[in-house]
Protein backbone atom coordinates (compact mmCIF):
# COMPACT_ATOMS: atom_id res chain seq x y z
CA UNK A 1 0.00 0.00 0.00
CA UNK A 2 1.17 3.56 -0.59
CA UNK A 3 2.02 6.01 2.17
CA UNK A 4 -1.01 7.84 3.59
CA UNK A 5 -1.21 11.40 2.30
CA UNK A 6 -2.02 14.32 4.61
CA UNK A 7 -5.74 15.05 4.65
CA UNK A 8 -6.63 11.34 4.36
CA UNK A 9 -8.13 9.22 7.12
CA UNK A 10 -5.54 7.29 9.14
CA UNK A 11 -6.11 3.51 9.07
CA UNK A 12 -7.51 2.03 12.27
CA UNK A 13 -5.35 -0.38 14.23
CA UNK A 14 -5.10 -2.31 17.48
CA UNK A 15 -1.65 -3.34 18.73
CA UNK A 16 -0.24 -4.34 22.12
CA UNK A 17 2.49 -2.35 23.83
CA UNK A 18 5.52 -3.45 25.85
CA UNK A 19 3.23 -4.26 28.82
CA UNK A 20 0.73 -6.28 26.77
CA UNK A 21 -1.84 -3.46 26.87
CA UNK A 22 -3.82 -3.06 23.64
CA UNK A 23 -3.90 0.38 22.00
CA UNK A 24 -6.39 1.41 19.33
CA UNK A 25 -6.10 4.56 17.29
CA UNK A 26 -9.71 5.28 18.28
CA UNK A 27 -8.63 5.35 21.97
CA UNK A 28 -7.07 8.74 21.23
CA UNK A 29 -9.97 10.42 19.41
CA UNK A 30 -9.90 14.16 20.04
CA UNK A 31 -6.12 14.20 20.61
CA UNK A 32 -3.17 14.51 18.26
CA UNK A 33 -1.25 11.26 17.83
CA UNK A 34 2.41 11.13 16.85
CA UNK A 35 2.78 7.71 15.28
CA UNK A 36 6.42 7.00 14.56
CA UNK A 37 7.45 3.86 12.74
CA UNK A 38 11.01 2.74 13.41
CA UNK A 39 12.87 -0.21 11.88
CA UNK A 40 13.98 -2.24 14.90
CA UNK A 41 14.29 -2.13 18.69
CA UNK A 42 17.67 -1.35 20.24
CA UNK A 43 19.50 -0.28 17.10
CA UNK A 44 21.51 2.96 17.32
CA UNK A 45 19.27 5.16 15.15
CA UNK A 46 16.05 3.82 16.62
CA UNK A 47 17.37 4.29 20.14
CA UNK A 48 18.36 7.90 19.43
CA UNK A 49 14.95 8.63 17.92
CA UNK A 50 12.97 6.97 20.74
CA UNK A 51 15.07 8.66 23.45
CA UNK A 52 14.41 12.01 21.75
CA UNK A 53 10.67 11.43 22.00
CA UNK A 54 11.05 10.36 25.64
CA UNK A 55 13.04 13.50 26.49
CA UNK A 56 10.28 15.64 24.94
CA UNK A 57 7.39 13.61 26.41
CA UNK A 58 6.26 16.33 28.85
CA UNK A 59 6.23 18.92 26.06
CA UNK A 60 4.09 16.65 23.87
CA UNK A 61 1.75 16.17 26.84
CA UNK A 62 1.36 19.96 27.19
CA UNK A 63 0.01 19.91 23.64
CA UNK A 64 -2.25 16.98 24.62
CA UNK A 65 -0.43 14.89 22.01
CA UNK A 66 0.18 11.17 22.41
CA UNK A 67 3.41 9.57 21.20
CA UNK A 68 3.27 5.96 19.97
CA UNK A 69 6.23 4.06 18.52
CA UNK A 70 5.63 1.09 16.20
CA UNK A 71 8.03 -1.50 14.87
CA UNK A 72 8.29 -5.17 14.15
CA UNK A 73 9.38 -7.66 16.82
CA UNK A 74 7.25 -8.78 19.75
CA UNK A 75 6.14 -7.28 23.05
CA UNK A 76 9.07 -8.85 24.94
CA UNK A 77 11.53 -7.07 22.65
CA UNK A 78 9.65 -3.80 23.20
CA UNK A 79 9.76 -4.31 26.99
CA UNK A 80 13.51 -4.93 26.94
CA UNK A 81 14.07 -1.85 24.74
CA UNK A 82 11.88 0.34 26.97
CA UNK A 83 13.47 -0.89 30.20
CA UNK A 84 17.02 -0.47 28.93
CA UNK A 85 16.46 3.13 27.80
CA UNK A 86 13.80 4.36 30.25
CA UNK A 87 11.11 4.72 27.58
CA UNK A 88 7.71 5.32 29.18
CA UNK A 89 5.48 5.89 26.17
CA UNK A 90 3.81 2.95 24.40
CA UNK A 91 5.99 0.94 22.02
CA UNK A 92 3.62 -1.10 19.87
CA UNK A 93 4.47 -4.55 18.55
CA UNK A 94 3.59 -5.02 14.88
CA UNK A 95 5.23 -8.42 14.59
CA UNK A 96 3.38 -9.39 11.41
CA UNK A 97 3.89 -5.87 9.95
CA UNK A 98 0.15 -5.61 9.13
CA UNK A 99 -0.13 -2.04 10.45
CA UNK A 100 3.13 -1.03 8.76
CA UNK A 101 1.62 -2.28 5.50
CA UNK A 102 -1.60 -0.28 6.04
CA UNK A 103 0.47 2.87 6.52
CA UNK A 104 2.69 2.15 3.50
CA UNK A 105 5.92 1.94 5.51
CA UNK A 106 6.61 -1.78 4.90
CA UNK A 107 8.94 -1.30 1.96
CA UNK A 108 11.75 -2.90 0.06
CA UNK A 109 15.09 -1.78 1.44
CA UNK A 110 18.66 -2.39 0.39
CA UNK A 111 21.79 -2.83 2.50
CA UNK A 112 25.18 -3.76 1.05
CA UNK A 113 23.49 -4.81 -2.17
CA UNK A 114 21.05 -7.16 -0.40
CA UNK A 115 17.34 -6.41 -0.83
CA UNK A 116 14.85 -7.15 1.95
CA UNK A 117 11.53 -5.93 3.32
CA UNK A 118 11.47 -3.70 6.37
CA UNK A 119 10.01 -0.61 7.98
CA UNK A 120 10.95 2.71 6.39
CA UNK A 121 11.47 5.22 9.20
CA UNK A 122 8.34 7.38 8.85
CA UNK A 123 6.25 9.48 11.23
CA UNK A 124 2.61 10.48 10.96
CA UNK A 125 0.93 13.28 12.89
CA UNK A 126 -2.72 12.28 13.15
CA UNK A 127 -5.21 14.92 14.22
CA UNK A 128 -7.93 14.41 16.80
CA UNK A 129 -10.41 13.82 13.98
CA UNK A 130 -8.42 10.81 12.75
CA UNK A 131 -6.97 12.42 9.64
CA UNK A 132 -3.29 12.64 8.81
CA UNK A 133 -2.10 16.21 9.41
CA UNK A 134 1.51 15.69 8.40
CA UNK A 135 3.95 12.97 7.39
CA UNK A 136 7.72 12.85 7.72
CA UNK A 137 9.46 10.55 5.25
CA UNK A 138 12.95 11.90 5.80
CA UNK A 139 13.74 11.69 9.48
CA UNK A 140 16.86 13.03 11.20
CA UNK A 141 16.81 10.92 14.35
CA UNK A 142 18.71 13.43 16.53
CA UNK A 143 16.24 16.27 15.94
CA UNK A 144 13.08 14.46 14.93
CA UNK A 145 11.11 14.93 18.17
CA UNK A 146 11.83 18.67 18.04
CA UNK A 147 10.79 18.79 14.37
CA UNK A 148 7.45 17.18 15.24
CA UNK A 149 6.95 19.42 18.27
CA UNK A 150 7.44 22.43 16.00
CA UNK A 151 4.26 21.54 14.13
CA UNK A 152 2.17 21.35 17.29
CA UNK A 153 2.93 24.81 18.68
Residue frames as a rotation matrix with the C-alpha (Angstrom) as fourth column:
UNK 1
0.578 0.816 0.000 0.00
0.816 -0.578 0.000 0.00
0.000 0.000 -1.000 0.00
UNK 2
-0.034 -0.582 0.813 1.17
0.450 -0.735 -0.508 3.56
0.892 0.349 0.286 -0.59
UNK 3
-0.860 -0.285 -0.423 2.02
0.509 -0.423 -0.750 6.01
0.035 -0.860 0.509 2.17
UNK 4
0.198 0.964 -0.180 -1.01
0.975 -0.213 -0.067 7.84
-0.103 -0.162 -0.981 3.59
UNK 5
-0.456 -0.325 0.828 -1.21
0.559 -0.829 -0.018 11.40
0.693 0.455 0.560 2.30
UNK 6
-0.910 0.158 -0.384 -2.02
0.225 -0.589 -0.776 14.32
-0.349 -0.792 0.500 4.61
UNK 7
-0.547 0.803 -0.238 -5.74
-0.834 -0.548 0.067 15.05
-0.077 0.235 0.969 4.65
UNK 8
-0.144 0.463 -0.874 -6.63
-0.382 0.789 0.481 11.34
0.913 0.403 0.064 4.36
UNK 9
0.732 0.476 0.488 -8.13
-0.647 0.261 0.716 9.22
0.213 -0.840 0.499 7.12
UNK 10
-0.424 -0.884 0.197 -5.54
-0.895 0.376 -0.239 7.29
0.137 -0.278 -0.951 9.14
UNK 11
-0.068 0.393 -0.917 -6.11
-0.242 0.885 0.398 3.51
0.968 0.249 0.035 9.07
UNK 12
0.635 0.371 0.678 -7.51
-0.749 0.079 0.658 2.03
0.190 -0.925 0.328 12.27
UNK 13
-0.139 -0.667 -0.732 -5.35
-0.198 0.743 -0.639 -0.38
0.970 0.056 -0.235 14.23
UNK 14
0.849 0.185 0.496 -5.10
-0.522 0.144 0.841 -2.31
0.084 -0.972 0.219 17.48
UNK 15
0.184 -0.851 -0.493 -1.65
0.020 0.504 -0.863 -3.34
0.983 0.149 0.110 18.73
UNK 16
0.886 0.046 -0.462 -0.24
0.445 0.197 0.873 -4.34
0.132 -0.979 0.154 22.12
UNK 17
0.611 -0.681 0.403 2.49
-0.606 -0.730 -0.316 -2.35
0.510 -0.051 -0.859 23.83
UNK 18
-0.333 -0.910 -0.246 5.52
-0.422 0.377 -0.824 -3.45
0.843 -0.171 -0.510 25.85
UNK 19
-0.746 0.141 0.651 3.23
-0.627 0.179 -0.758 -4.26
-0.223 -0.974 -0.045 28.82
UNK 20
-0.881 0.441 0.169 0.73
0.471 0.848 0.244 -6.28
-0.036 0.295 -0.955 26.77
UNK 21
-0.239 0.808 -0.538 -1.84
0.228 -0.492 -0.840 -3.46
-0.944 -0.323 -0.067 26.87
UNK 22
-0.159 0.223 0.962 -3.82
0.982 0.133 0.132 -3.06
-0.099 0.966 -0.240 23.64
UNK 23
-0.456 0.020 -0.890 -3.90
0.024 -0.999 -0.035 0.38
-0.890 -0.037 0.455 22.00
UNK 24
0.102 0.551 0.828 -6.39
0.965 0.147 -0.217 1.41
-0.241 0.821 -0.517 19.33
UNK 25
-0.800 -0.323 0.506 -6.10
0.485 -0.845 0.227 4.56
0.354 0.426 0.832 17.29
UNK 26
0.026 0.927 0.373 -9.71
0.232 -0.369 0.900 5.28
0.972 0.063 -0.224 18.28
UNK 27
0.262 -0.007 -0.965 -8.63
0.958 0.126 0.259 5.35
0.120 -0.992 0.039 21.97
UNK 28
-0.519 -0.638 -0.569 -7.07
0.679 -0.712 0.179 8.74
-0.519 -0.293 0.803 21.23
UNK 29
-0.022 0.609 0.793 -9.97
0.866 -0.385 0.320 10.42
0.500 0.693 -0.519 19.41
UNK 30
0.910 0.403 0.100 -9.90
0.331 -0.850 0.410 14.16
0.250 -0.339 -0.907 20.04
UNK 31
0.586 -0.789 -0.186 -6.12
-0.151 -0.332 0.931 14.20
-0.796 -0.517 -0.314 20.61
UNK 32
0.519 -0.549 -0.655 -3.17
-0.817 -0.094 -0.568 14.51
0.250 0.831 -0.497 18.26
UNK 33
0.813 -0.307 0.494 -1.25
0.062 0.890 0.451 11.26
-0.578 -0.336 0.743 17.83
UNK 34
0.194 -0.843 -0.502 2.41
-0.978 -0.204 -0.036 11.13
-0.072 0.498 -0.864 16.85
UNK 35
0.863 0.136 0.487 2.78
-0.102 0.990 -0.095 7.71
-0.495 0.032 0.868 15.28
UNK 36
0.233 -0.850 -0.473 6.42
-0.965 -0.264 -0.003 7.00
-0.122 0.457 -0.881 14.56
UNK 37
1.000 0.021 0.013 7.45
-0.017 0.964 -0.267 3.86
-0.018 0.267 0.964 12.74
UNK 38
0.244 -0.969 0.037 11.01
-0.939 -0.227 0.257 2.74
-0.241 -0.097 -0.966 13.41
UNK 39
0.085 -0.218 -0.972 12.87
-0.740 0.640 -0.208 -0.21
0.667 0.737 -0.107 11.88
UNK 40
0.269 -0.096 -0.958 13.98
0.316 0.949 -0.007 -2.24
0.910 -0.301 0.285 14.90
UNK 41
0.988 0.121 0.096 14.29
-0.061 -0.261 0.963 -2.13
0.142 -0.958 -0.251 18.69
UNK 42
0.724 -0.689 -0.026 17.67
0.116 0.084 0.990 -1.35
-0.680 -0.720 0.141 20.24
UNK 43
0.247 -0.673 0.698 19.50
0.954 0.043 -0.296 -0.28
0.169 0.739 0.652 17.10
UNK 44
-0.616 -0.621 -0.484 21.51
0.735 -0.674 -0.070 2.96
-0.283 -0.399 0.872 17.32
UNK 45
-0.898 0.280 0.339 19.27
-0.020 -0.796 0.605 5.16
0.439 0.536 0.721 15.15
UNK 46
0.036 0.977 -0.211 16.05
0.263 0.195 0.945 3.82
0.964 -0.089 -0.250 16.62
UNK 47
0.057 -0.100 -0.993 17.37
0.995 0.085 0.048 4.29
0.080 -0.991 0.105 20.14
UNK 48
-0.890 -0.426 -0.162 18.36
0.431 -0.902 -0.001 7.90
-0.146 -0.071 0.987 19.43
UNK 49
-0.628 0.719 0.298 14.95
-0.116 -0.465 0.878 8.63
0.770 0.516 0.375 17.92
UNK 50
0.242 0.770 -0.591 12.97
0.530 0.405 0.745 6.97
0.813 -0.493 -0.309 20.74
UNK 51
-0.200 -0.391 -0.899 15.07
0.972 -0.193 -0.132 8.66
-0.122 -0.900 0.418 23.45
UNK 52
-0.966 -0.095 0.239 14.41
0.158 -0.953 0.260 12.01
0.203 0.289 0.936 21.75
UNK 53
-0.147 0.983 0.107 10.67
-0.056 -0.117 0.992 11.43
0.988 0.139 0.072 22.00
UNK 54
0.267 0.198 -0.943 11.05
0.853 0.406 0.327 10.36
0.448 -0.892 -0.060 25.64
UNK 55
-0.660 -0.613 -0.435 13.04
0.742 -0.623 -0.247 13.50
-0.119 -0.485 0.866 26.49
UNK 56
-0.927 0.338 0.165 10.28
-0.248 -0.878 0.409 15.64
0.283 0.338 0.898 24.94
UNK 57
-0.572 0.740 -0.355 7.39
0.672 0.670 0.315 13.61
0.471 -0.058 -0.880 26.41
UNK 58
-0.305 0.464 -0.832 6.26
0.741 -0.433 -0.513 16.33
-0.598 -0.773 -0.212 28.85
UNK 59
-0.720 0.009 -0.694 6.23
-0.311 -0.898 0.311 18.92
-0.621 0.440 0.649 26.06
UNK 60
-0.840 0.496 -0.221 4.09
-0.014 0.387 0.922 16.65
0.543 0.777 -0.318 23.87
UNK 61
-0.420 0.693 -0.586 1.75
0.900 0.400 -0.173 16.17
0.114 -0.600 -0.792 26.84
UNK 62
-0.565 0.188 -0.804 1.36
0.230 -0.900 -0.371 19.96
-0.793 -0.394 0.465 27.19
UNK 63
-0.738 0.299 -0.605 0.01
-0.672 -0.410 0.617 19.91
-0.064 0.862 0.503 23.64
UNK 64
0.139 0.782 0.607 -2.25
-0.652 0.534 -0.539 16.98
-0.745 -0.321 0.584 24.62
UNK 65
0.351 -0.128 -0.928 -0.43
-0.849 0.375 -0.373 14.89
0.396 0.918 0.023 22.01
UNK 66
0.722 -0.076 0.687 0.18
-0.300 0.861 0.411 11.17
-0.623 -0.503 0.599 22.41
UNK 67
-0.059 -0.798 -0.600 3.41
-0.997 0.072 0.002 9.57
0.041 0.598 -0.800 21.20
UNK 68
0.715 0.252 0.652 3.27
-0.275 0.959 -0.069 5.96
-0.643 -0.130 0.755 19.97
UNK 69
-0.298 -0.836 -0.462 6.23
-0.901 0.087 0.425 4.06
-0.315 0.543 -0.779 18.52
UNK 70
0.774 0.550 0.314 5.63
-0.384 0.802 -0.458 1.09
-0.504 0.234 0.832 16.20
UNK 71
-0.219 -0.775 -0.593 8.03
-0.975 0.193 0.109 -1.50
0.030 0.602 -0.798 14.87
UNK 72
0.408 0.240 -0.881 8.29
-0.339 0.936 0.097 -5.17
0.848 0.259 0.463 14.15
UNK 73
-0.740 -0.570 -0.356 9.38
0.007 0.524 -0.852 -7.66
0.672 -0.633 -0.384 16.82
UNK 74
0.018 0.834 -0.551 7.25
0.591 0.435 0.679 -8.78
0.806 -0.338 -0.486 19.75
UNK 75
0.786 0.423 0.452 6.14
-0.100 -0.634 0.767 -7.28
0.610 -0.647 -0.456 23.05
UNK 76
0.776 -0.553 -0.305 9.07
0.555 0.368 0.746 -8.85
-0.300 -0.748 0.592 24.94
UNK 77
-0.170 -0.845 0.507 11.53
0.960 -0.258 -0.108 -7.07
0.222 0.468 0.855 22.65
UNK 78
0.165 0.333 0.928 9.65
0.180 -0.936 0.303 -3.80
0.970 0.117 -0.214 23.20
UNK 79
0.973 0.223 -0.066 9.76
0.088 -0.090 0.992 -4.31
0.215 -0.971 -0.107 26.99
UNK 80
0.369 -0.916 -0.160 13.51
0.878 0.287 0.382 -4.93
-0.304 -0.281 0.910 26.94
UNK 81
-0.270 -0.409 0.872 14.07
0.747 -0.660 -0.078 -1.85
0.607 0.630 0.484 24.74
UNK 82
0.481 0.562 0.672 11.88
0.011 -0.771 0.637 0.34
0.877 -0.300 -0.377 26.97
UNK 83
0.947 -0.118 -0.297 13.47
0.315 0.181 0.932 -0.89
-0.056 -0.976 0.209 30.20
UNK 84
0.138 -0.987 0.083 17.02
0.986 0.145 0.087 -0.47
-0.098 0.070 0.993 28.93
UNK 85
-0.636 -0.420 0.648 16.46
0.608 -0.790 0.085 3.13
0.476 0.448 0.757 27.80
UNK 86
-0.738 0.357 -0.572 13.80
0.402 -0.448 -0.799 4.36
-0.542 -0.819 0.187 30.25
UNK 87
-0.879 0.474 0.039 11.11
-0.186 -0.419 0.889 4.72
0.438 0.774 0.457 27.58
UNK 88
-0.815 0.578 0.036 7.71
0.061 0.148 -0.987 5.32
-0.576 -0.803 -0.156 29.18
UNK 89
-0.134 0.793 -0.594 5.48
-0.898 -0.351 -0.266 5.89
-0.420 0.497 0.759 26.17
UNK 90
0.554 0.437 0.708 3.81
-0.190 0.895 -0.404 2.95
-0.810 0.089 0.579 24.40
UNK 91
-0.559 -0.650 -0.514 5.99
-0.770 0.177 0.613 0.94
-0.308 0.739 -0.600 22.02
UNK 92
0.429 0.888 0.167 3.62
-0.693 0.442 -0.569 -1.10
-0.579 0.129 0.805 19.87
UNK 93
-0.548 -0.617 0.565 4.47
-0.216 0.757 0.617 -4.55
-0.808 0.216 -0.548 18.55
UNK 94
0.508 0.619 -0.599 3.59
-0.756 -0.012 -0.654 -5.02
-0.412 0.785 0.462 14.88
UNK 95
-0.186 -0.713 0.676 5.23
-0.348 0.692 0.633 -8.42
-0.919 -0.118 -0.376 14.59
UNK 96
-0.012 0.235 0.972 3.38
0.734 0.662 -0.151 -9.39
-0.679 0.712 -0.180 11.41
UNK 97
-0.848 -0.459 -0.263 3.89
0.256 -0.791 0.556 -5.87
-0.464 0.404 0.789 9.95
UNK 98
-0.198 0.867 0.458 0.15
0.979 0.156 0.128 -5.61
0.039 0.474 -0.880 9.13
UNK 99
0.652 0.428 -0.626 -0.13
0.516 -0.855 -0.048 -2.04
-0.556 -0.292 -0.779 10.45
UNK 100
-0.283 -0.835 -0.471 3.13
-0.031 -0.483 0.875 -1.03
-0.959 0.262 0.111 8.76
UNK 101
-0.751 0.074 0.657 1.62
0.641 0.321 0.697 -2.28
-0.159 0.944 -0.288 5.50
UNK 102
0.309 0.951 0.029 -1.60
0.945 -0.303 -0.127 -0.28
-0.111 0.067 -0.992 6.04
UNK 103
0.684 -0.097 -0.723 0.47
0.135 -0.957 0.257 2.87
-0.717 -0.274 -0.642 6.52
UNK 104
0.972 -0.229 0.043 2.69
0.026 -0.077 -0.997 2.15
0.232 0.970 -0.069 3.50
UNK 105
0.483 -0.833 0.269 5.92
-0.874 -0.443 0.198 1.94
-0.046 -0.331 -0.943 5.51
UNK 106
0.319 -0.363 0.875 6.61
0.000 0.924 0.383 -1.78
-0.948 -0.122 0.295 4.90
UNK 107
0.819 -0.086 -0.568 8.94
-0.549 -0.409 -0.729 -1.30
-0.169 0.909 -0.382 1.96
UNK 108
0.760 -0.648 0.055 11.75
0.611 0.683 -0.401 -2.90
0.222 0.338 0.915 0.06
UNK 109
0.800 -0.595 -0.070 15.09
-0.472 -0.698 0.538 -1.78
-0.370 -0.398 -0.840 1.44
UNK 110
0.754 -0.632 -0.177 18.66
0.223 0.501 -0.836 -2.39
0.618 0.591 0.519 0.39
UNK 111
0.739 -0.604 0.299 21.79
-0.573 -0.329 0.751 -2.83
-0.355 -0.726 -0.589 2.50
UNK 112
-0.253 -0.952 0.172 25.18
-0.570 0.291 0.768 -3.76
-0.781 0.096 -0.617 1.05
UNK 113
-0.695 -0.012 -0.719 23.49
-0.706 0.205 0.679 -4.81
0.139 0.979 -0.150 -2.17
UNK 114
-0.885 0.430 -0.178 21.05
0.453 0.884 -0.118 -7.16
0.107 -0.185 -0.977 -0.40
UNK 115
-0.540 0.785 0.303 17.34
-0.529 -0.597 0.603 -6.41
0.654 0.165 0.738 -0.83
UNK 116
-0.761 0.359 -0.541 14.85
0.615 0.664 -0.424 -7.15
0.207 -0.655 -0.726 1.95
UNK 117
0.130 0.876 0.464 11.53
0.295 -0.481 0.826 -5.93
0.947 0.030 -0.321 3.32
UNK 118
-0.515 -0.283 -0.809 11.47
0.853 -0.071 -0.518 -3.70
0.089 -0.957 0.278 6.37
UNK 119
0.572 0.713 -0.405 10.01
0.771 -0.636 -0.030 -0.61
-0.279 -0.295 -0.914 7.98
UNK 120
-0.209 -0.526 0.825 10.95
0.648 -0.706 -0.286 2.71
0.732 0.475 0.488 6.39
UNK 121
-0.584 -0.064 -0.809 11.47
0.753 -0.415 -0.511 5.22
-0.303 -0.908 0.290 9.20
UNK 122
-0.539 0.561 0.629 8.34
0.260 -0.600 0.757 7.38
0.801 0.571 0.178 8.85
UNK 123
-0.817 0.329 -0.473 6.25
0.437 -0.182 -0.881 9.48
-0.376 -0.927 0.005 11.23
UNK 124
-0.311 0.814 0.490 2.61
0.535 -0.277 0.798 10.48
0.786 0.511 -0.349 10.96
UNK 125
-0.966 0.247 -0.081 0.93
-0.079 -0.576 -0.814 13.28
-0.248 -0.779 0.576 12.89
UNK 126
-0.523 0.852 0.002 -2.72
0.609 0.372 0.701 12.28
0.597 0.367 -0.713 13.15
UNK 127
-0.705 0.319 0.633 -5.21
-0.464 -0.883 -0.072 14.92
0.536 -0.344 0.771 14.22
UNK 128
-0.799 0.425 0.425 -7.93
-0.348 0.249 -0.904 14.41
-0.490 -0.870 -0.051 16.80
UNK 129
0.238 0.918 -0.317 -10.41
-0.827 0.021 -0.562 13.82
-0.509 0.396 0.764 13.98
UNK 130
0.397 -0.118 0.910 -8.42
0.114 0.990 0.078 10.81
-0.911 0.073 0.406 12.75
UNK 131
0.971 -0.098 0.218 -6.97
0.211 -0.071 -0.975 12.42
0.111 0.993 -0.048 9.64
UNK 132
0.135 -0.990 -0.034 -3.29
0.980 0.128 0.151 12.64
-0.145 -0.054 0.988 8.81
UNK 133
0.872 0.103 -0.479 -2.10
0.131 -0.991 0.026 16.21
-0.472 -0.086 -0.878 9.41
UNK 134
0.458 -0.799 -0.389 1.51
-0.889 -0.408 -0.209 15.69
0.008 0.441 -0.897 8.40
UNK 135
0.958 -0.253 0.135 3.95
0.252 0.967 0.018 12.97
-0.135 0.017 0.991 7.39
UNK 136
0.376 -0.914 -0.156 7.72
-0.838 -0.407 0.364 12.85
-0.395 -0.006 -0.918 7.72
UNK 137
0.993 -0.074 -0.097 9.46
0.010 0.841 -0.540 10.55
0.121 0.535 0.836 5.25
UNK 138
0.120 -0.991 0.055 12.95
0.296 -0.017 -0.955 11.90
0.948 0.131 0.291 5.80
UNK 139
0.962 0.271 -0.028 13.74
0.071 -0.148 0.986 11.69
0.264 -0.951 -0.162 9.48
UNK 140
-0.133 -0.969 0.210 16.86
-0.251 -0.172 -0.953 13.03
0.959 -0.180 -0.220 11.20
UNK 141
0.249 0.360 -0.899 16.81
0.596 0.675 0.435 10.92
0.764 -0.644 -0.046 14.35
UNK 142
-0.618 -0.589 -0.521 18.71
0.766 -0.302 -0.567 13.43
0.176 -0.750 0.638 16.53
UNK 143
-0.965 0.217 -0.148 16.24
-0.178 -0.954 -0.239 16.27
-0.193 -0.205 0.960 15.94
UNK 144
-0.717 0.696 -0.049 13.08
0.265 0.336 0.904 14.46
0.645 0.635 -0.425 14.93
UNK 145
-0.146 0.699 -0.700 11.11
0.989 0.103 -0.104 14.93
0.000 -0.708 -0.706 18.17
UNK 146
-0.458 -0.084 -0.885 11.83
0.294 -0.954 -0.062 18.67
-0.839 -0.289 0.461 18.04
UNK 147
-0.988 0.109 -0.111 10.79
-0.139 -0.293 0.946 18.79
0.071 0.950 0.305 14.37
UNK 148
-0.418 0.884 -0.209 7.45
0.654 0.452 0.606 17.18
0.630 0.116 -0.768 15.24
UNK 149
-0.160 0.323 -0.933 6.95
0.887 -0.368 -0.280 19.42
-0.433 -0.872 -0.228 18.27
UNK 150
-0.856 -0.273 -0.440 7.44
0.092 -0.917 0.389 22.43
-0.509 0.292 0.810 16.00
UNK 151
-0.785 0.616 0.063 4.26
0.057 -0.029 0.998 21.54
0.616 0.787 -0.012 14.13
UNK 152
-0.143 0.758 -0.636 2.17
0.903 0.363 0.229 21.35
0.404 -0.542 -0.737 17.29
UNK 153
-0.318 -0.094 -0.943 2.93
0.783 -0.588 -0.205 24.81
-0.535 -0.803 0.260 18.68
